[in-house]
Amino acid sequence: MQERPLPTESRWKYSNLGATLAGEVVATVSGEPYADFVRRHVLEPLGMSATLVASPPPDHPRLATGYARRLPGRERAPAPFNDLRGLTAAGNMTTSVADLARFAMLQLRGGAAGGAQVLSGRTLAEMQRVHWLEPDWQAGWGLGFRVLRLRGQTFVGHGGSVRGFRSELRICGADKVAVIVFLNADDGEAWPYLDKAFEWVGGAIAGATKPPPPDRRPGLAALRRPLPQCLG
């Protein structure tokens, strides 16, 4: 039997059970298994062909080996294989850097939903907007996304963690730059790599990819325009 750990609207708490129930709602309303729905409506339109919603077999040829944390005087051992089964909607997905980059590019697009634009720009903006602000006003949560305020910029993203693996995606919408970090160890920390990637190369990438500002100098056509005449 499950009970609420906190009163409603009192404090924020991440809930794997809540994500699992959301997946069950999707399956019930759509009339198809959650994994099939995500594959047809999200993964296939985005071209995320390397992504699996249900756990692959342990000997899958493209599955990386996850490792337990390093202990003093001992070699690092492989971590136990994970299959969340009933909690699939909360964190059972496997993917690649290239596929997750396709998902990140979706978050930077606008326009109406349709085809590869699986969600409208308005819906994406609502997901990335702060719905719960932490007391220090430097971080909060949107709809599924962590929202951070760092060095005068706003970032959205999310991390993942199962035995042997750590991952994180962070997106700067203003610069249209995303950073993805995958680690295959229990004691890995993704955030230092994210921070340094944005600090060291994020601005350079943003500057190199932004279109040049329009040339506002008057051209020859403007100079050749006839002067206005005063008619009396």
Salt bridges, closest charged atoms under 4 A:
GLU32 OE2 - ARG40 NH2 2.84
GLU32 OE2 - HIS41 NE2 3.67
ASP36 OD1 - ARG39 NH1 3.03
GLU44 OE2 - ARG39 NE 3.73
ASP83 OD2 - ARG85 NE 3.98
ASP99 OD1 - ARG102 NH1 2.83
GLU126 OE2 - ARG129 NH2 2.65
GLU126 OE2 - HIS131 NE2 3.46
GLU134 OE2 - ARG146 NH1 2.40
GLU168 OE2 - ARG170 NH2 3.95
ASP175 OD1 - LYS210 NZ 3.67
ASP186 OD2 - ARG163 NE 2.88
ASP186 OD1 - ARG166 NH1 3.92
ASP187 OD1 - ARG76 NH1 2.82
ASP195 OD1 - ARG170 NH1 2.60
GLU199 OE1 - LYS196 NZ 3.26
ASP215 OD2 - ARG217 NH2 2.88
